[in-house]
Amino acid sequence: RAATPGFRYRRIPCWCCCYCISGGGVSGPFSILPFLLLVSTASLLRGKSAFVFVWILLALLVGEPLLGGMATVHPPLGQLFIYVLALVAVAVLADSLVISLERGNRLALQRDAEVVNLNALNREIVQHMDVGVFVLDRQNRVILSNPIARTLSGYRLWTSAPVDLDLVQPRLATAVQQPAQGDSEMMITLGGRDPTLQDSAQTLLVRNIALPRSPYRLLLFRDASALRAREREAQLAALGRLAANIAHEIRNPLSVIRHAGNLLGERVETPDSRHLFEILERETVRINAIVESVLEMARPSPAHSEPIPLANWLPVLIAELQADPLLASMTIVIWEISAQLRVYADPAQLRQVFWNLLHNSAQYGVAEDATVRVEIETVRADKETVMVTLRDFGSGLQPEVMERIFEPFFTTNSQGTGLGLSMVRELLRINGGHIDCENHPQGGVLFRIFLPCWCLEGEE
């Protein structure tokens, strides 16, 4: 190279030598390399660094002639100007490309976060639905479920892994595998979960939903008995409002009829006629009692609750109630009650509850020996609830009667009103409690009353 005319060797920085030796400047065969380095630098070190790199290259290009360079012939000024414009254009494009990529990355991350949040929201919605939900794959495995579905299925060995529907509930799996056109609904009766209980079979209303263009399908199911209970509650509420309106309209003319009957009875002297007016008086009194009961049930007074110590209050109440001729011959046994056990309720309304229940036992709880015996037991159901049980020793109730026992106006006694147990349930609801009824395994009917517990500070 020393023989090359016009060649001058000078020491310049190594990075400058690298460019000049490897690329030969603008006219060299590797003049494209700065563009590649420019794009790489912009993509790796953010877009603005591309302009810094452009200024470095410009300094090299301008400095090469000033420092002597390694070539005798330098590129024309126009070629150098075009090369500089190309560098600037590539820098601008690289910067725009990096900005677009960063914006796309941010949008992708934002979409990923939204999808994750949406999936979490969907899972929360499914978990809190009042309908049982199973998501099945093509192998009929449960890959997603909510608490209600797990409870209704009766399966207890749930894990995070998919579970075959045959293991969860064989009858449900058999019904689902039957061919159906599109979405379908079916009623499935499952076996009782507790073999020691009577009438523990459970009926489910199942809806099978196929998901288009998806390998999964949905099973939605409800407890059919709970659905029937809700429908019955709605019907009873409408019936109660209608009965209250009718009773209000009947009460006034009934009072007029009763008063007119009394006036006419005073003028009648024959025994036969007096007997007829006595029947008229008795039946109008009965109708008036029904009207008052309907109005009281439809528009009950609010509860004035207070702590009631059952150990002292209940025996006194039972003694007072047995002054009633219908309850006088009844044998009522009160099992020992803890002195610390108290309920929070309205004493007058709770008295009405016991009066109605004992009258019901006196009519329907007659044993085979024609005696009536009732046992009352009081226990602490949990930290906030007291359970009072009343059991008679009669013949029990038929399933169709048990299902309707709390309905207004339902009675098997031609002389009854069918409002006593309905009023019991309504009074307990006002006091924050409820009542259940079932046949006792050893005979008779068992009523369970649940009331709020009143606890002093420091008690559990």
SERO-941136 format. One record per residue (C-alpha): residue number from 1; residue in three letters; chain; y, x, z. Coordinates in Angstrom, 1 decimal, padded with zeros to 4 digits, m for minus. Last residue first. Layout:
<lumlos>
NUM, ala, A, Y, X, Z $
...
</lumlos>
This chain:
<lumlos>
460, glu, A, m017.9, m070.5, 073.2 $
459, glu, A, m015.6, m070.9, 076.1 $
458, gly, A, m012.8, m068.5, 076.9 $
457, glu, A, m010.1, m071.1, 076.4 $
456, leu, A, m011.5, m074.5, 076.8 $
455, cys, A, m013.6, m075.9, 074.0 $
454, trp, A, m013.3, m079.4, 072.5 $
453, cys, A, m016.1, m080.0, 069.9 $
452, pro, A, m015.5, m082.1, 066.8 $
451, leu, A, m018.1, m084.9, 066.4 $
450, phe, A, m021.4, m085.1, 064.6 $
449, ile, A, m023.5, m088.3, 065.1 $
448, arg, A, m027.2, m088.1, 064.2 $
447, phe, A, m029.0, m091.5, 064.0 $
446, leu, A, m032.8, m091.4, 064.2 $
445, val, A, m034.9, m094.4, 063.2 $
444, gly, A, m038.4, m095.2, 064.6 $
443, gly, A, m041.7, m093.5, 064.2 $
442, gln, A, m043.1, m090.0, 065.0 $
441, pro, A, m041.6, m088.4, 061.9 $
440, his, A, m038.2, m090.0, 062.7 $
439, asn, A, m036.8, m092.0, 059.8 $
438, glu, A, m033.4, m090.8, 058.7 $
437, cys, A, m029.7, m091.4, 059.4 $
436, asp, A, m026.6, m089.2, 059.2 $
435, ile, A, m023.2, m089.6, 060.7 $
434, his, A, m019.8, m088.0, 060.3 $
433, gly, A, m016.9, m086.5, 062.3 $
432, gly, A, m013.2, m085.9, 062.0 $
431, asn, A, m012.1, m088.8, 064.2 $
430, ile, A, m011.1, m091.0, 061.2 $
429, arg, A, m014.5, m090.2, 059.6 $
428, leu, A, m016.3, m091.3, 062.7 $
427, leu, A, m014.5, m094.6, 062.6 $
426, glu, A, m015.4, m095.1, 058.9 $
425, arg, A, m019.1, m094.3, 059.5 $
424, val, A, m019.3, m096.7, 062.4 $
423, met, A, m017.5, m099.4, 060.5 $
422, ser, A, m020.0, m099.2, 057.7 $
421, leu, A, m022.8, m099.3, 060.3 $
420, gly, A, m021.4, m102.6, 061.7 $
419, leu, A, m020.3, m104.3, 058.4 $
418, gly, A, m023.5, m105.9, 057.2 $
417, thr, A, m022.3, m109.3, 058.5 $
416, gly, A, m025.6, m110.3, 060.2 $
415, gln, A, m027.1, m113.8, 060.5 $
414, ser, A, m029.4, m113.4, 057.4 $
413, asn, A, m030.5, m110.0, 058.7 $
412, thr, A, m031.5, m107.5, 056.0 $
411, thr, A, m027.9, m106.3, 055.7 $
410, phe, A, m025.5, m104.8, 053.1 $
409, phe, A, m022.0, m106.2, 053.5 $
408, pro, A, m020.5, m102.7, 053.5 $
407, glu, A, m022.9, m099.9, 052.5 $
406, phe, A, m024.0, m097.6, 055.4 $
405, ile, A, m027.7, m098.6, 055.1 $
404, arg, A, m027.9, m098.4, 051.4 $
403, glu, A, m030.3, m095.5, 050.9 $
402, met, A, m032.2, m096.2, 054.1 $
401, val, A, m032.9, m099.8, 052.8 $
400, glu, A, m034.5, m098.5, 049.6 $
399, pro, A, m036.5, m095.9, 051.5 $
398, gln, A, m037.9, m098.5, 053.9 $
397, leu, A, m036.7, m098.2, 057.5 $
396, gly, A, m038.4, m097.4, 060.8 $
395, ser, A, m040.9, m099.5, 062.7 $
394, gly, A, m039.1, m099.4, 066.0 $
393, phe, A, m038.9, m096.6, 068.5 $
392, asp, A, m035.1, m096.0, 068.6 $
391, arg, A, m033.4, m092.7, 068.4 $
390, leu, A, m029.7, m091.9, 069.0 $
389, thr, A, m028.6, m088.3, 068.5 $
388, val, A, m025.3, m086.8, 069.5 $
387, met, A, m024.4, m083.5, 067.8 $
386, val, A, m021.3, m081.5, 069.0 $
385, thr, A, m019.4, m079.4, 066.5 $
384, glu, A, m017.1, m076.4, 066.5 $
383, lys, A, m019.3, m073.5, 067.7 $
382, asp, A, m022.5, m075.1, 066.4 $
381, ala, A, m024.7, m078.1, 066.9 $
380, arg, A, m024.1, m078.2, 070.7 $
379, val, A, m026.5, m080.8, 072.0 $
378, thr, A, m026.4, m084.5, 073.1 $
377, glu, A, m029.5, m086.6, 073.4 $
376, ile, A, m029.7, m090.4, 073.5 $
375, glu, A, m033.0, m092.2, 073.7 $
374, val, A, m033.2, m095.9, 072.8 $
373, arg, A, m036.0, m098.3, 073.8 $
372, val, A, m036.4, m101.9, 072.7 $
371, thr, A, m039.5, m103.8, 073.8 $
370, ala, A, m041.5, m106.3, 071.7 $
369, asp, A, m044.7, m104.3, 072.3 $
368, glu, A, m044.7, m103.2, 068.6 $
367, ala, A, m041.2, m101.7, 069.1 $
366, val, A, m037.9, m103.5, 068.4 $
365, gly, A, m035.4, m101.1, 066.7 $
364, tyr, A, m033.9, m103.6, 064.2 $
363, gln, A, m031.8, m106.0, 066.2 $
362, ala, A, m031.3, m104.1, 069.5 $
361, ser, A, m031.0, m100.9, 067.5 $
360, asn, A, m028.2, m102.3, 065.5 $
359, his, A, m026.5, m103.5, 068.6 $
358, leu, A, m026.8, m100.0, 070.1 $
357, leu, A, m025.2, m098.5, 067.0 $
356, asn, A, m022.4, m101.0, 067.0 $
355, trp, A, m021.6, m100.4, 070.7 $
354, phe, A, m021.9, m096.7, 070.3 $
353, val, A, m019.3, m096.6, 067.5 $
352, gln, A, m017.0, m099.0, 069.2 $
351, arg, A, m016.9, m096.8, 072.3 $
350, leu, A, m016.0, m093.9, 070.0 $
349, gln, A, m013.1, m095.9, 068.7 $
348, ala, A, m011.8, m096.6, 072.2 $
347, pro, A, m012.3, m093.0, 073.4 $
346, asp, A, m010.5, m091.5, 070.4 $
345, ala, A, m012.1, m088.1, 069.7 $
344, tyr, A, m012.4, m084.5, 070.8 $
343, val, A, m015.8, m083.9, 072.3 $
342, arg, A, m016.7, m082.2, 075.5 $
341, leu, A, m019.8, m080.3, 076.8 $
340, gln, A, m019.0, m078.3, 079.9 $
339, ala, A, m021.1, m080.5, 082.2 $
338, ser, A, m024.1, m080.1, 080.0 $
337, ile, A, m025.9, m083.3, 079.2 $
336, glu, A, m029.3, m084.3, 080.5 $
335, trp, A, m031.1, m086.9, 078.4 $
334, ile, A, m029.7, m090.4, 078.3 $
333, val, A, m032.5, m093.1, 078.3 $
332, ile, A, m031.5, m096.6, 077.3 $
331, thr, A, m034.0, m099.4, 077.9 $
330, met, A, m032.7, m102.6, 076.3 $
329, ser, A, m032.9, m105.8, 078.3 $
328, ala, A, m029.1, m106.0, 078.9 $
327, leu, A, m028.2, m105.1, 075.3 $
326, leu, A, m028.0, m108.6, 073.8 $
325, pro, A, m026.6, m110.0, 077.1 $
324, asp, A, m023.6, m107.5, 077.0 $
323, ala, A, m023.3, m106.0, 080.4 $
322, gln, A, m025.4, m103.1, 078.9 $
321, leu, A, m022.2, m101.9, 077.3 $
320, glu, A, m020.6, m101.1, 080.6 $
319, ala, A, m023.6, m099.1, 081.8 $
318, ile, A, m023.7, m097.2, 078.5 $
317, leu, A, m020.0, m096.3, 078.8 $
316, val, A, m020.4, m095.0, 082.4 $
315, pro, A, m023.3, m092.9, 081.3 $
314, leu, A, m021.3, m091.5, 078.3 $
313, trp, A, m018.1, m090.6, 080.1 $
312, asn, A, m019.4, m088.3, 082.8 $
311, ala, A, m021.7, m085.9, 080.9 $
310, leu, A, m019.7, m086.6, 077.7 $
309, pro, A, m016.5, m085.0, 078.9 $
308, ile, A, m014.0, m086.5, 076.4 $
307, pro, A, m011.0, m084.4, 075.2 $
306, glu, A, m008.4, m086.6, 073.5 $
305, ser, A, m008.0, m088.2, 070.1 $
304, his, A, m005.6, m091.1, 069.3 $
303, ala, A, m007.3, m092.0, 066.0 $
302, pro, A, m005.3, m093.9, 063.5 $
301, ser, A, m005.8, m097.6, 063.2 $
300, pro, A, m008.2, m098.8, 060.6 $
299, arg, A, m007.0, m100.6, 057.4 $
298, ala, A, m010.1, m101.5, 055.4 $
297, met, A, m012.5, m101.4, 058.3 $
296, glu, A, m010.2, m103.4, 060.5 $
295, leu, A, m009.5, m105.9, 057.8 $
294, val, A, m013.2, m106.3, 057.1 $
293, ser, A, m014.0, m106.7, 060.7 $
292, glu, A, m011.2, m109.3, 061.2 $
291, val, A, m012.5, m111.3, 058.3 $
290, ile, A, m016.1, m111.2, 059.5 $
289, ala, A, m015.0, m112.3, 063.0 $
288, asn, A, m013.1, m115.2, 061.4 $
287, ile, A, m016.2, m116.2, 059.5 $
286, arg, A, m018.2, m116.3, 062.7 $
285, val, A, m015.5, m118.3, 064.6 $
284, thr, A, m015.4, m120.7, 061.6 $
283, glu, A, m019.2, m121.0, 061.9 $
282, arg, A, m019.2, m121.8, 065.6 $
281, glu, A, m016.4, m124.3, 065.4 $
280, leu, A, m018.0, m126.2, 062.5 $
279, ile, A, m021.4, m126.2, 064.2 $
278, glu, A, m019.6, m127.6, 067.3 $
277, phe, A, m018.0, m130.2, 065.1 $
276, leu, A, m021.4, m131.3, 063.8 $
275, his, A, m022.7, m131.6, 067.4 $
274, arg, A, m019.7, m133.7, 068.4 $
273, ser, A, m020.5, m136.0, 065.5 $
272, asp, A, m024.1, m136.5, 066.7 $
271, pro, A, m023.0, m137.0, 070.3 $
270, thr, A, m020.6, m139.8, 069.5 $
269, glu, A, m017.1, m139.5, 071.0 $
268, val, A, m014.9, m138.0, 068.3 $
267, arg, A, m011.2, m137.8, 068.9 $
266, glu, A, m011.2, m134.3, 070.5 $
265, gly, A, m013.3, m133.0, 067.7 $
264, leu, A, m010.7, m134.0, 065.1 $
263, leu, A, m008.1, m131.8, 066.8 $
262, asn, A, m010.6, m128.8, 067.1 $
261, gly, A, m011.5, m129.2, 063.5 $
260, ala, A, m007.8, m129.1, 062.4 $
259, his, A, m007.3, m125.9, 064.4 $
258, arg, A, m010.3, m124.3, 062.8 $
257, ile, A, m009.3, m125.4, 059.3 $
256, val, A, m005.8, m124.1, 059.7 $
255, ser, A, m007.0, m120.7, 061.1 $
254, leu, A, m009.3, m120.5, 058.0 $
253, pro, A, m006.4, m121.2, 055.7 $
252, asn, A, m004.6, m118.1, 057.2 $
251, arg, A, m007.5, m115.7, 057.3 $
250, ile, A, m008.8, m116.3, 053.8 $
249, glu, A, m005.9, m114.5, 052.0 $
248, his, A, m006.2, m111.4, 054.2 $
247, ala, A, m010.0, m111.4, 053.8 $
246, ile, A, m009.6, m111.5, 050.0 $
245, asn, A, m007.3, m108.6, 050.0 $
244, ala, A, m009.5, m106.6, 052.4 $
243, ala, A, m012.6, m107.4, 050.4 $
242, leu, A, m011.0, m106.1, 047.2 $
241, arg, A, m009.9, m102.9, 048.9 $
240, gly, A, m013.4, m102.4, 050.4 $
239, leu, A, m015.1, m103.1, 047.1 $
238, ala, A, m013.0, m100.5, 045.4 $
237, ala, A, m013.9, m098.0, 048.2 $
236, leu, A, m017.6, m099.0, 048.0 $
235, gln, A, m017.7, m098.4, 044.3 $
234, ala, A, m016.2, m095.0, 044.7 $
233, glu, A, m018.6, m094.1, 047.5 $
232, arg, A, m021.5, m095.4, 045.4 $
231, glu, A, m020.5, m093.2, 042.5 $
230, arg, A, m020.2, m090.3, 044.8 $
229, ala, A, m023.6, m091.0, 046.3 $
228, arg, A, m025.2, m091.3, 042.9 $
227, leu, A, m023.8, m087.9, 041.9 $
226, ala, A, m025.1, m086.5, 045.2 $
225, ser, A, m028.6, m087.9, 044.4 $
224, ala, A, m028.5, m086.5, 040.9 $
223, asp, A, m027.8, m082.9, 042.3 $
222, arg, A, m026.0, m081.3, 039.4 $
221, phe, A, m027.0, m079.0, 036.5 $
220, leu, A, m025.5, m076.9, 033.8 $
219, leu, A, m027.8, m074.7, 031.8 $
218, leu, A, m026.0, m072.5, 029.3 $
217, arg, A, m027.3, m070.5, 026.3 $
216, tyr, A, m027.3, m066.9, 025.2 $
215, pro, A, m028.0, m065.0, 022.0 $
214, ser, A, m024.7, m066.2, 020.6 $
213, arg, A, m023.6, m067.4, 017.2 $
212, pro, A, m023.3, m070.9, 018.5 $
211, leu, A, m023.9, m071.4, 022.3 $
210, ala, A, m026.7, m073.9, 023.0 $
209, ile, A, m026.0, m076.2, 026.0 $
208, asn, A, m028.8, m077.6, 028.1 $
207, arg, A, m027.6, m080.2, 030.6 $
206, val, A, m029.6, m080.8, 033.7 $
205, leu, A, m029.4, m083.8, 036.1 $
204, leu, A, m031.4, m082.7, 039.1 $
203, thr, A, m033.7, m084.8, 041.3 $
202, gln, A, m034.9, m083.4, 044.6 $
201, ala, A, m038.0, m084.2, 046.5 $
200, ser, A, m037.5, m084.2, 050.3 $
199, asp, A, m038.8, m087.7, 050.9 $
198, gln, A, m040.4, m086.6, 054.2 $
197, leu, A, m039.7, m083.2, 055.7 $
196, thr, A, m042.4, m080.7, 056.7 $
195, pro, A, m042.9, m079.6, 053.1 $
194, asp, A, m039.3, m078.1, 053.0 $
193, arg, A, m038.1, m077.3, 049.5 $
192, gly, A, m039.4, m080.6, 048.2 $
191, gly, A, m040.7, m080.5, 044.6 $
190, leu, A, m038.3, m080.8, 041.8 $
189, thr, A, m037.6, m083.9, 039.7 $
188, ile, A, m035.9, m083.2, 036.4 $
187, met, A, m033.5, m085.6, 034.6 $
186, met, A, m032.5, m084.5, 031.1 $
185, glu, A, m029.4, m083.9, 029.1 $
184, ser, A, m029.3, m082.3, 025.6 $
183, asp, A, m027.1, m080.1, 023.4 $
182, gly, A, m028.4, m079.5, 019.9 $
181, gln, A, m031.6, m081.2, 018.9 $
180, ala, A, m034.3, m080.6, 021.5 $
179, pro, A, m037.6, m078.7, 021.6 $
178, gln, A, m039.2, m078.5, 025.1 $
177, gln, A, m038.6, m075.0, 026.6 $
176, val, A, m035.9, m076.4, 029.0 $
175, ala, A, m038.3, m078.9, 030.6 $
174, thr, A, m040.9, m076.2, 031.3 $
173, ala, A, m038.4, m073.8, 032.7 $
172, leu, A, m037.0, m076.4, 035.0 $
171, arg, A, m040.4, m077.3, 036.3 $
170, pro, A, m041.2, m073.6, 036.8 $
169, gln, A, m038.0, m072.9, 038.9 $
168, val, A, m036.8, m069.3, 039.5 $
167, leu, A, m040.1, m067.6, 038.6 $
166, asp, A, m040.4, m069.4, 035.3 $
165, leu, A, m036.7, m068.9, 034.7 $
164, asp, A, m037.4, m065.1, 034.5 $
163, val, A, m034.9, m063.1, 036.5 $
162, pro, A, m032.3, m060.7, 035.2 $
161, ala, A, m031.3, m057.9, 037.6 $
160, ser, A, m028.5, m058.3, 040.2 $
159, thr, A, m031.0, m059.7, 042.7 $
158, trp, A, m032.0, m063.2, 043.8 $
157, leu, A, m035.2, m063.6, 045.9 $
156, arg, A, m034.4, m067.1, 047.3 $
155, tyr, A, m035.3, m069.6, 044.6 $
154, gly, A, m034.6, m073.2, 045.6 $
153, ser, A, m033.0, m074.1, 042.3 $
152, leu, A, m030.3, m076.2, 043.9 $
151, thr, A, m029.1, m073.3, 046.1 $
150, arg, A, m029.1, m070.7, 043.3 $
149, ala, A, m027.2, m073.1, 041.0 $
148, ile, A, m024.7, m073.9, 043.7 $
147, pro, A, m024.1, m070.1, 044.3 $
146, asn, A, m023.4, m069.3, 040.7 $
145, ser, A, m025.7, m067.8, 038.1 $
144, leu, A, m025.8, m065.0, 035.4 $
143, ile, A, m028.6, m063.2, 033.7 $
142, val, A, m031.3, m065.9, 034.1 $
141, arg, A, m034.1, m065.0, 031.8 $
140, asn, A, m035.4, m067.3, 029.1 $
139, gln, A, m036.3, m064.4, 026.8 $
138, arg, A, m033.4, m065.4, 024.5 $
137, asp, A, m030.9, m065.0, 027.3 $
136, leu, A, m030.1, m067.6, 029.9 $
135, val, A, m026.8, m068.3, 031.7 $
134, phe, A, m027.4, m070.6, 034.7 $
133, val, A, m024.6, m072.7, 036.1 $
132, gly, A, m024.7, m075.3, 039.0 $
131, val, A, m021.7, m077.5, 039.0 $
130, asp, A, m019.0, m077.5, 041.7 $
129, met, A, m017.5, m074.3, 040.2 $
128, his, A, m016.5, m071.5, 042.5 $
127, gln, A, m018.8, m068.8, 041.1 $
126, val, A, m018.1, m069.8, 037.5 $
125, ile, A, m014.4, m069.6, 038.0 $
124, glu, A, m014.7, m066.2, 039.7 $
123, arg, A, m016.9, m064.9, 036.9 $
122, asn, A, m014.3, m066.1, 034.3 $
121, leu, A, m011.5, m064.4, 036.2 $
120, ala, A, m013.5, m061.1, 036.3 $
119, asn, A, m014.2, m061.4, 032.6 $
118, leu, A, m010.5, m062.1, 032.0 $
117, asn, A, m009.4, m059.1, 034.1 $
116, val, A, m011.8, m056.8, 032.2 $
115, val, A, m010.6, m058.2, 028.8 $
114, glu, A, m007.0, m057.8, 029.9 $
113, ala, A, m007.6, m054.2, 030.9 $
112, asp, A, m009.3, m053.5, 027.6 $
111, arg, A, m006.5, m055.1, 025.7 $
110, gln, A, m004.0, m053.0, 027.6 $
109, leu, A, m006.0, m049.8, 026.9 $
108, ala, A, m006.1, m050.8, 023.3 $
107, leu, A, m002.4, m051.5, 023.2 $
106, arg, A, m001.7, m048.2, 024.8 $
105, asn, A, m003.9, m046.4, 022.4 $
104, gly, A, m002.3, m048.1, 019.4 $
103, arg, A, 001.1, m047.2, 020.7 $
102, glu, A, 000.0, m043.6, 021.1 $
101, leu, A, m001.4, m043.5, 017.6 $
100, ser, A, 001.7, m045.0, 016.2 $
99, ile, A, 003.9, m042.4, 018.0 $
98, val, A, 001.6, m039.6, 016.8 $
97, leu, A, 001.8, m040.8, 013.2 $
96, ser, A, 005.6, m041.1, 013.4 $
95, asp, A, 005.8, m037.5, 014.7 $
94, ala, A, 003.4, m036.3, 012.0 $
93, leu, A, 005.4, m038.1, 009.3 $
92, val, A, 008.7, m036.6, 010.6 $
91, ala, A, 007.1, m033.1, 010.8 $
90, val, A, 005.6, m033.5, 007.4 $
89, ala, A, 009.0, m034.4, 006.0 $
88, val, A, 010.6, m031.4, 007.8 $
87, leu, A, 008.0, m029.0, 006.4 $
86, ala, A, 008.3, m030.4, 002.9 $
85, leu, A, 012.1, m030.1, 003.1 $
84, val, A, 011.7, m026.4, 004.1 $
83, tyr, A, 009.3, m025.8, 001.2 $
82, ile, A, 011.7, m027.5, m001.2 $
81, phe, A, 014.6, m025.2, 000.1 $
80, leu, A, 012.4, m022.1, m000.2 $
79, gln, A, 011.5, m023.1, m003.8 $
78, gly, A, 015.2, m023.6, m004.5 $
77, leu, A, 016.2, m020.3, m002.9 $
76, pro, A, 013.8, m018.4, m005.1 $
75, pro, A, 010.7, m016.8, m003.4 $
74, his, A, 010.9, m013.2, m002.3 $
73, val, A, 009.8, m010.3, m004.4 $
72, thr, A, 009.2, m006.9, m002.9 $
71, ala, A, 006.8, m008.2, m000.3 $
70, met, A, 006.1, m007.1, 003.2 $
69, gly, A, 009.3, m008.4, 004.8 $
68, gly, A, 012.5, m006.5, 005.1 $
67, leu, A, 013.7, m007.8, 008.4 $
66, leu, A, 016.4, m010.0, 006.8 $
65, pro, A, 014.1, m011.2, 004.1 $
64, glu, A, 011.4, m012.3, 006.7 $
63, gly, A, 014.0, m013.7, 009.2 $
62, val, A, 014.8, m016.7, 007.1 $
61, leu, A, 011.2, m017.7, 006.6 $
60, leu, A, 010.2, m016.9, 010.2 $
59, ala, A, 013.2, m018.8, 011.7 $
58, leu, A, 012.3, m021.7, 009.5 $
57, leu, A, 008.7, m021.6, 010.7 $
56, ile, A, 009.9, m021.6, 014.3 $
55, trp, A, 012.3, m024.4, 013.6 $
54, val, A, 009.5, m026.4, 012.1 $
53, phe, A, 007.3, m025.8, 015.2 $
52, val, A, 010.0, m027.2, 017.4 $
51, phe, A, 010.1, m030.2, 015.1 $
50, ala, A, 006.4, m030.7, 015.5 $
49, ser, A, 006.7, m030.5, 019.2 $
48, lys, A, 008.5, m033.9, 019.1 $
47, gly, A, 005.2, m035.6, 018.1 $
46, arg, A, 003.1, m034.9, 021.1 $
45, leu, A, 001.3, m031.6, 021.8 $
44, leu, A, m002.1, m032.3, 020.2 $
43, ser, A, m001.1, m034.5, 017.3 $
42, ala, A, 002.1, m032.7, 016.5 $
41, thr, A, 000.5, m029.3, 016.8 $
40, ser, A, m002.3, m030.3, 014.5 $
39, val, A, 000.1, m031.8, 011.9 $
38, leu, A, 002.2, m028.6, 011.9 $
37, leu, A, m000.7, m026.3, 011.9 $
36, leu, A, m002.0, m028.1, 008.8 $
35, phe, A, 001.4, m027.8, 007.2 $
34, pro, A, 001.8, m024.2, 008.2 $
33, leu, A, m001.6, m023.5, 006.5 $
32, ile, A, m000.5, m024.7, 003.1 $
31, ser, A, 001.1, m021.4, 002.2 $
30, phe, A, m002.3, m019.8, 002.2 $
29, pro, A, m002.2, m018.5, m001.4 $
28, gly, A, 001.2, m016.8, m000.8 $
27, ser, A, 004.4, m017.8, m002.4 $
26, val, A, 006.0, m019.3, 000.7 $
25, gly, A, 005.1, m016.3, 002.9 $
24, gly, A, 002.0, m014.1, 002.3 $
23, gly, A, m000.2, m016.4, 004.3 $
22, ser, A, m002.4, m014.1, 006.3 $
21, ile, A, m000.1, m011.1, 006.4 $
20, cys, A, 003.2, m013.1, 006.8 $
19, tyr, A, 001.8, m015.6, 009.3 $
18, cys, A, 000.0, m013.0, 011.4 $
17, cys, A, 002.9, m010.6, 011.2 $
16, cys, A, 005.2, m013.2, 012.7 $
15, trp, A, 002.7, m013.8, 015.5 $
14, cys, A, 002.5, m010.0, 016.1 $
13, pro, A, 006.3, m009.5, 016.5 $
12, ile, A, 007.8, m007.1, 013.9 $
11, arg, A, 007.3, m003.4, 013.4 $
10, arg, A, 008.6, m002.3, 010.0 $
9, tyr, A, 006.9, m001.2, 006.9 $
8, arg, A, 008.9, m001.0, 003.6 $
7, phe, A, 007.3, m001.5, 000.2 $
6, gly, A, 009.8, m001.2, m002.6 $
5, pro, A, 007.3, 000.2, m005.0 $
4, thr, A, 003.7, m000.1, m003.8 $
3, ala, A, 002.3, 003.4, m003.3 $
2, ala, A, 002.3, 003.0, 000.5 $
1, arg, A, 000.0, 000.0, 000.0 $
</lumlos>
